[in-house]
Amino acid sequence: MNKPKTFILRALITAVAYTALLLPFQLNLPILEGTDIRPSAFLPIVSGIFWGMPAAVGIFAGNLICDFICIDSPLILLGSFLNALSAICARRLFYASWNHGITSGTYIYSFGSLLNFLTTMLSVELALCIPISLTVHFYSGASVLPTFQLIYLNNIHSNVILGIPAMLFLPAISKWADEPSGSGGMGRNILALAFLLSSILFALPFLYSDLHPAWCAITIIPLLGAAVSASPVPLLQKDKTLFGLQSIRFRTFRKLMCVSLVVSAIISGVLIFFILSRNVRAGYSSLELFTKIYHLCADLDIIFLLLFSYSYNVVENGLLVPIRQLASKLSLEGVEYHNELDIINKRLDFVASENSSILSGDEHSIIVGLATKDYSRRFKISEARDIINGICLKHVGGYISTREAEGGYNGVDSIGSEQILIYTVYGATDAQIRAIADDIIISLDQESLLIEKNKMTRYYYYGAGKQ
């Protein structure tokens, strides 16, 4: 950020939140010497995406404070630096060009954006947890690969259970976000991902030999490479009047993701109860039970999230996207709407009587101008609708009313334009349509109405007395 005070404030907020969430677990629930149950693991990813460098500084400070209190080793600097670096990498990869652009202020709003977050999280945590696992190995003597598996699942679990709900909540405070800008670059982003995936190569030597502790420092290279090479793509700008936060597409997806997490938590809780009740007498250690439970929770969370989001994606493409496209064609500039359905509701006013039968037959459209024939008065849309609605239901069982923008006229005495309404009636006879037109001409003091039949025949109707 350009303003130092804002930068410091954001870093301070991140540091306080990270410390408050990390320290109690670090003091009371260690799972290995040098690491612990870490629900705070989602904060580097989420805050890095939201605030960038200020969040990375806050993560570094908060992690350093907690490790200084709980761990007596110079390696705490390495762990703090790695967590801060993971925040920067998460931001770079989340906004990478393979996601074809994130819509400004939305974060997780579709199946594709959810996959983008999961890919970012899994890749960054992979590169982060390898050097941390090596650090724990040199600090406590724990085996590298089991340690890595435990820490990796620990961090993933936090990002799924807490990180995804946080990402779903961020749009509510998006005005405080610091979203990146850039020129994109697929090649650079692929290089960044390659750096992260190469992290696994640094753990392979430990399968065959016991290396020097300095090897931990070398494993920072993948994170550094990703942070330097990744290039954010410019964000897509949302249309606030149509595709903003109130869009039924985005709002429904967020609700579904919350339902998915609740379902997953309930099923996980039931299965954990059976695991504990069956294995508590089997001689398993607390760490072994914890590892088994973490495997279960992480797998169930991801399965349910992907299942629910993919199901939604099918419905979205088949239903919500067409509704969105229809709403975009019906929306009027300068008019505010709550969501797509609000647009359709305001633009299409369908009424039918309770005793109406299935409509069939001809389609008639009546185009009504809202200025009187001498242009001495212009009816308000709501006023004209109330009059014409009653006329239509007097003669037919139902109608559709659509408000178009304007209609122009070029008369003998004047040239101008006026607001128009289009009423469409299905299954009525010519006599019924002309009866409606006669009443409208009298009630709205019209010179004539334009009548269209089956989108083929069009004629001006001047009233029964002039035919």
GIBELKA-V715494 format. One record per residue. N is the residue number from 1. RES is the residue in one small letter. OMEGA is omega in whole degrees, -180 to 180 (* if undefined). Layout:
<<N:RES:OMEGA> <N:RES:OMEGA>>
This chain:
<<1:m:180> <2:n:-177> <3:k:-178> <4:p:-178> <5:k:179> <6:t:178> <7:f:-178> <8:i:-179> <9:l:-180> <10:r:178> <11:a:-180> <12:l:179> <13:i:180> <14:t:-179> <15:a:-179> <16:v:-180> <17:a:-179> <18:y:179> <19:t:-178> <20:a:-178> <21:l:-176> <22:l:-170> <23:l:-180> <24:p:180> <25:f:179> <26:q:-180> <27:l:-168> <28:n:-174> <29:l:175> <30:p:177> <31:i:173> <32:l:176> <33:e:-179> <34:g:176> <35:t:-169> <36:d:170> <37:i:-168> <38:r:174> <39:p:179> <40:s:-174> <41:a:179> <42:f:-174> <43:l:177> <44:p:-179> <45:i:-175> <46:v:-179> <47:s:176> <48:g:177> <49:i:-174> <50:f:-173> <51:w:177> <52:g:-174> <53:m:176> <54:p:178> <55:a:179> <56:a:178> <57:v:179> <58:g:177> <59:i:179> <60:f:-178> <61:a:-178> <62:g:179> <63:n:-180> <64:l:179> <65:i:-178> <66:c:-180> <67:d:179> <68:f:180> <69:i:-169> <70:c:-173> <71:i:178> <72:d:-179> <73:s:176> <74:p:-180> <75:l:179> <76:i:177> <77:l:180> <78:l:-180> <79:g:179> <80:s:180> <81:f:-180> <82:l:179> <83:n:177> <84:a:-180> <85:l:178> <86:s:177> <87:a:179> <88:i:180> <89:c:179> <90:a:179> <91:r:-178> <92:r:-175> <93:l:-179> <94:f:-179> <95:y:-178> <96:a:-171> <97:s:-180> <98:w:175> <99:n:-178> <100:h:175> <101:g:175> <102:i:177> <103:t:-175> <104:s:174> <105:g:-176> <106:t:175> <107:y:177> <108:i:-176> <109:y:-178> <110:s:178> <111:f:180> <112:g:180> <113:s:175> <114:l:177> <115:l:178> <116:n:179> <117:f:-179> <118:l:178> <119:t:178> <120:t:-177> <121:m:-179> <122:l:-178> <123:s:-178> <124:v:180> <125:e:176> <126:l:-178> <127:a:-180> <128:l:-171> <129:c:178> <130:i:178> <131:p:177> <132:i:177> <133:s:177> <134:l:178> <135:t:178> <136:v:178> <137:h:-179> <138:f:-178> <139:y:-173> <140:s:-178> <141:g:180> <142:a:179> <143:s:-172> <144:v:-172> <145:l:175> <146:p:178> <147:t:179> <148:f:-179> <149:q:-178> <150:l:-178> <151:i:-179> <152:y:178> <153:l:178> <154:n:-179> <155:n:179> <156:i:180> <157:h:179> <158:s:-178> <159:n:179> <160:v:-176> <161:i:-176> <162:l:-175> <163:g:-178> <164:i:173> <165:p:178> <166:a:179> <167:m:177> <168:l:-180> <169:f:-174> <170:l:179> <171:p:179> <172:a:180> <173:i:-175> <174:s:-180> <175:k:177> <176:w:-178> <177:a:173> <178:d:-176> <179:e:-175> <180:p:172> <181:s:-178> <182:g:-177> <183:s:-180> <184:g:-179> <185:g:-177> <186:m:-178> <187:g:-180> <188:r:-179> <189:n:175> <190:i:177> <191:l:179> <192:a:179> <193:l:178> <194:a:176> <195:f:-178> <196:l:-179> <197:l:178> <198:s:-179> <199:s:-176> <200:i:-180> <201:l:-178> <202:f:179> <203:a:-176> <204:l:-179> <205:p:-178> <206:f:174> <207:l:-173> <208:y:-178> <209:s:179> <210:d:-172> <211:l:-180> <212:h:179> <213:p:179> <214:a:179> <215:w:178> <216:c:-178> <217:a:-179> <218:i:-178> <219:t:175> <220:i:-175> <221:i:180> <222:p:179> <223:l:178> <224:l:-180> <225:g:179> <226:a:-179> <227:a:-178> <228:v:-171> <229:s:-176> <230:a:-180> <231:s:-178> <232:p:178> <233:v:178> <234:p:-178> <235:l:173> <236:l:-180> <237:q:-179> <238:k:175> <239:d:-172> <240:k:-178> <241:t:-177> <242:l:-172> <243:f:-179> <244:g:-174> <245:l:-178> <246:q:179> <247:s:180> <248:i:-180> <249:r:-177> <250:f:-176> <251:r:180> <252:t:180> <253:f:180> <254:r:178> <255:k:-179> <256:l:178> <257:m:177> <258:c:177> <259:v:180> <260:s:-180> <261:l:179> <262:v:178> <263:v:179> <264:s:-180> <265:a:-180> <266:i:-180> <267:i:178> <268:s:-180> <269:g:180> <270:v:-179> <271:l:178> <272:i:179> <273:f:179> <274:f:178> <275:i:-178> <276:l:-178> <277:s:-178> <278:r:-173> <279:n:-178> <280:v:179> <281:r:-176> <282:a:177> <283:g:178> <284:y:175> <285:s:179> <286:s:-179> <287:l:179> <288:e:177> <289:l:179> <290:f:180> <291:t:-180> <292:k:-180> <293:i:180> <294:y:174> <295:h:-177> <296:l:-177> <297:c:-179> <298:a:-179> <299:d:-179> <300:l:-179> <301:d:-177> <302:i:179> <303:i:-178> <304:f:179> <305:l:-179> <306:l:180> <307:l:-179> <308:f:-176> <309:s:178> <310:y:177> <311:s:178> <312:y:-179> <313:n:178> <314:v:180> <315:v:-179> <316:e:-179> <317:n:-178> <318:g:-174> <319:l:-172> <320:l:179> <321:v:175> <322:p:177> <323:i:179> <324:r:180> <325:q:177> <326:l:-180> <327:a:-180> <328:s:179> <329:k:-177> <330:l:-175> <331:s:179> <332:l:179> <333:e:179> <334:g:178> <335:v:-179> <336:e:180> <337:y:178> <338:h:179> <339:n:-177> <340:e:-180> <341:l:177> <342:d:177> <343:i:-178> <344:i:-180> <345:n:-179> <346:k:-176> <347:r:-180> <348:l:-178> <349:d:-177> <350:f:179> <351:v:175> <352:a:180> <353:s:-175> <354:e:-175> <355:n:-178> <356:s:174> <357:s:178> <358:i:-176> <359:l:177> <360:s:178> <361:g:-173> <362:d:174> <363:e:178> <364:h:174> <365:s:179> <366:i:-179> <367:i:-173> <368:v:173> <369:g:-174> <370:l:172> <371:a:178> <372:t:-173> <373:k:176> <374:d:177> <375:y:179> <376:s:-179> <377:r:174> <378:r:-179> <379:f:170> <380:k:-177> <381:i:-179> <382:s:180> <383:e:180> <384:a:-180> <385:r:-180> <386:d:-179> <387:i:-175> <388:i:178> <389:n:-180> <390:g:179> <391:i:-179> <392:c:-178> <393:l:175> <394:k:-173> <395:h:-178> <396:v:-176> <397:g:-178> <398:g:-178> <399:y:171> <400:i:180> <401:s:180> <402:t:177> <403:r:174> <404:e:-174> <405:a:-176> <406:e:171> <407:g:-179> <408:g:178> <409:y:178> <410:n:-176> <411:g:-180> <412:v:-174> <413:d:-175> <414:s:176> <415:i:180> <416:g:-180> <417:s:-179> <418:e:173> <419:q:179> <420:i:172> <421:l:176> <422:i:178> <423:y:-180> <424:t:-179> <425:v:180> <426:y:172> <427:g:-180> <428:a:176> <429:t:177> <430:d:-179> <431:a:179> <432:q:-179> <433:i:-180> <434:r:176> <435:a:176> <436:i:-178> <437:a:179> <438:d:-179> <439:d:180> <440:i:-180> <441:i:-180> <442:i:-174> <443:s:-178> <444:l:177> <445:d:-177> <446:q:173> <447:e:-180> <448:s:175> <449:l:175> <450:l:-180> <451:i:179> <452:e:-179> <453:k:177> <454:n:178> <455:k:-178> <456:m:-177> <457:t:179> <458:r:179> <459:y:175> <460:y:-179> <461:y:-175> <462:y:-179> <463:g:-175> <464:a:-177> <465:g:-177> <466:k:-178> <467:q:*>>
